[in-house]
Amino acid sequence: MAINELPDEVLVEIFDFYMACPLPPPSHELEEDAWHTLVHVCRTWRYVVFGSPRRLNLRLLCKNRRLVKTLDIWPELPIVIHVDDWTICEPPNGTNVISVLKRHDRVCKIFIDSVPTSLLEELATMSEPFPALIELELESHRTDKPILPDSFLGGSVPRLRSLDLWGIPFPGIGNLLLSTHDLVTLSLGDIPPSGYISPESMVTILSGLTRLKSLELYIETAEFWTHGASRRPPELTRVILPALTNLTFSGDSEYLEDMVSRIDASLECIAMTFFDELVFDIPLLRDFIGRTKILVAPHRADTSFSNSELTISLFQRKGEIDFGVLNLEIICDMLDSQLSSLARAWNLLLPPLPSLEHLGIYAQWHHEVAITQWMELLRPFTTVKDLVLDEPATLSVSSAMQELVGEQATEILPALQTIFLEGFQSSGPFPGSSLLRESSLVAL
């Protein structure tokens, strides 16, 4: 049977499959643009495509310079605004963006990268509701940016599912989110002081987002976010976020602790980045982590050091694959205290983990560290059977472990069975013989 003999419903099925798999590079065809190829084949195909706009999820893509001129030659389809070249938003093209946005009843997605101040000022004046909007992403790296008012988007985005604001001050964001109950992803990054949202206000905002699955907060200027609240006892009544599974936070640990002490969530993954915080006194954060799912039988832990940061990562084993469930990153440049800081972070943030069997240490630099610091770090890992060391870590660990004698040697990693050495080039014996005991040595 020739393709022109296929029934319309079969063509729709084929077109639907094609629309879901846009062309790879070099064509760089976006999903929203895939239907253009189909409607230019023949009149029949054009009829079939435009006869099934919902089935094929047709969208009119306004991308970069193709903003206004194509709107009126196509049916009144939902509009996707995608501007990833900031020069496009400079006058007069910024006016074209606003012209498209004025069709607020049809705009379903907005993505504007590197929003210039002039365009952000125009956006701040838009007070019409956007009933069809499901995704909004605005990113600005300017310093002279206006604050988005409470009237932004008419305070009504009932279908919004994803909100991503980077460098955009919007202290009244809670009023906008009151209009939607379908939000799945919320990402706020590089918030300037003019957009400050207190931990208490953030929890109030989150309390109405019962379908929220992913929350990301990136606070680069931590000094502006010091909320000054005295250390308080845990909240007796917490807000429950039943759908939240992923939490990513970067900034001040006290802000995070104050926020998470007020919520309960069945998290499956949490990532935290703190700045220059080498002393940990955040028991409420430890309590919060203990209430989540991420500490259910973690199988593997990785620790790493570099010239500017240290990291703890936990993984759960699912079948033959390890899935990351916790990542703690501390940005600092004090090499001498990194190991002790990592040990304190481990002891103060995480309870004993009897299921942990695999430990990786990746140093990225060879630095002489006192044996007492290595003992402080390794002592909690009493159930670890496999130890993985990269070459710098091998040199650092082994030179320190040569000092261990007698009972000291047996209390470090007592369950150890195998040591894996990644990239270790020495042809001689492993100098950290006190760790070997009955263990085997494997070079990777």
Phi, psi and omega in degrees: 000131177285155184295332180284357177260356181289142175297157182301321183293329176288320177299319179299319178298318180294316181296323180297318177296317179296318181296329181280349181232074181299159185296142177283173174304149011274359183292325180054040180283125177277156182302321181294342183258354189297330184291341180301319179298319183294315186286348179265002180284307180197170182295322181297314180296322178298319179297316182295315182297309183286347176276353180226057184295323180283318180299322181266001178052051183292137177225145176261111185271121173254100189241124177051242186283343177273078187251302188254323193297338182263354187297320190272356181263355181243164175302165182281077180271160172303145187254134173246121177258120183226101181241108181245013176237108187298335180294336180293332185274355177286150179305141005270359185293332176301325177296324178296321177300314180297322179299320178291318181297335179292344173274057192296338180283349182248343184289121182249337178219139177229122173228113178229115180268142178052059181295122176289157183301319182300319180288322180296325176296321176294318179299323181297339181270354183283110186246011177274144177291153179243083187292339182260356187289125178244338179222134178223123177223118178234134181226129180223137177246012180279157178265334184260062184253143180282161176276132175289129183279171178298335182279001182304129182058027178067011181064020184219111175223069191298339184254007185298130180244336182219128178230124182225109180240124180238115179073021183250113178286120182213072183297338180266024183300331180299323179295322179293318184286346174296339184275353181232145175238010184251007184296129181251324183232128176230122181227120179236122184227149175052047183287124178287166181305328181291346179252020184304134175233120183292159177303320179298316179293324180297319179295321177299318177299314184292333187300333180268358184260072188287347179254006182294125180255327185229127178235126179232126177233119179242114185239092185286326182261076188299329185295335180279346186257010178290108188276349171073010179286140177290153180298125187241158178290163179301146177293135180288324178243120183251153174284131179262126176249090192294334185259351186290120180240338184230127179231125176236128182222139176222119180153222186275125184295328180293324177297312180299316182299316180298323181288309187287342177292346183256002184228159171234135180206148178269064184297144172251344181205134176224133178235129183230136174232123179244155184247121173052039180247097184259354176239122185253124174221068186228066184296330181291329175291320176299318179299319180297313179301321180294337180273354183265183180270353191287343180260016177281100174054054172295139186262330189220146174230137174240138173235142180217153180228146172216187180290344186229354183202161172226152190219141169240131177229137176244145182226144172253142180269124175234104187069240179255010186242139174264126180251129178292130180241339179212135175221119178245122180238131179241119180272116179199162181235025180257088186301320185296334184254000184299315184296314178296321180295320179295319178297317179295319178299317179298313184289326185271337183259333189236139175282173173303140183238088185294344181274354185286121183237347187231127181231129176245136177235120183234110189270327182064358174203149175263116184222130180291122182235139181298146181301327180296327179289319177296320178297320179298322181286316189275339186303322182292343188272063185284345182255000184292128179257328182242130178240125178248128180232133169278177188299312179299321179293323178301314181295318181292314182294313186294320180294327179284321186289343177298340181278347182286136177220154173058229185294331178301321183291329184272342182274349178266121180051061185294337182264006186299132179243323185221136173247124178255127181251116180266118174072015181284121189263349185295137178271351180277179179292155176295120187289342180274056187297336181294337178279336188292309183045247179265012185279155174262157184243127182234125176268130181255000000 
